[in-house]
């Protein structure tokens, strides 16, 4: 099985309704149902908020969430890119060549998406299930408090059928860190250093296969940025320079694809749109938009006390 593919048929049968949410195979989605479509907002409604795009490997955010990350940055977020591994098992040349190539690509992805800084935690690729979960979680808690992260974009810790240990270890560690970072007793040395408890308020979780989808983000306004984030992800991306390579091969065979245009840059971009991001295009059609990314979204809890007051309070006599 290719690293970035999953079953193309619904594996869960009929969508199961759970509190207004829907189990969907994100490669063969069911009907929209009770799913929120998040669209681009004018201005900077998120000014002052902080976003962390957290990925095990340099190609995860570009493939699954670059459109949403770019949209949120456009709307005022300050963003950071956290890469968990050094990607030493996925790329060209020797292991050393691979690490360096992916590091450079990761920096370029952050630049394209408008993110402020990159943090590479440098765990071994494909080996994160052998690392200390306690250490991973502690490092993430430190970053959440240091950067005052309000929103994370990451793999879904609850999505089934994930085969890559780097993915599910990252996802589960992020989920736990988001919760623990807001406590006042965990890691008191942080507070002695001037940090404070800080709770992550929103989570956009993506998956490679079926997951509980309750939000779809319209990325039509940022699709070109998403394409570019895949163009610069050369070392292990499923896109990179594949379009120009295909164009050259067809030329040697006396053939051409009009899709690939008349130059390499066009070929690479159109290849990505047609073959790498086809899921985003097909998913968008289900919700009446051109391009979309699906998520299990977890937002701030509704303030039950305030809601009750607004519904039941009466003027004092």
Secondary structure, 3 states (H helix, E strand, C coil): CCCCCCCCCCCCCCCCEECCEEEEECCCCCCCCCCEEECCCCCCCCCCCEEEEEECCCCHHHHHCHHHHHHHHHCCCEEEEEEEECCCCCCCCCHHHHHHHHHHHHHHHHHHHCCCEEEEEEECCCCHHHCCHHHHHHHHHHHHHHHCCCEEEEECCCCCCCCCHHHHHHHHHHHHHHHHCCCCCCCHHHHHCCCCCCCCCEEEEECCCEEEECEEEECHHHHHHHHHHHHCCCCCCCCCCHHHHHHHHHHHCCCCCHHHCCCHHHHHHHHHHHHHCHHHHHHHHHCCCCCEEEEEEECCCCCHHHHHHHHHCCCCC
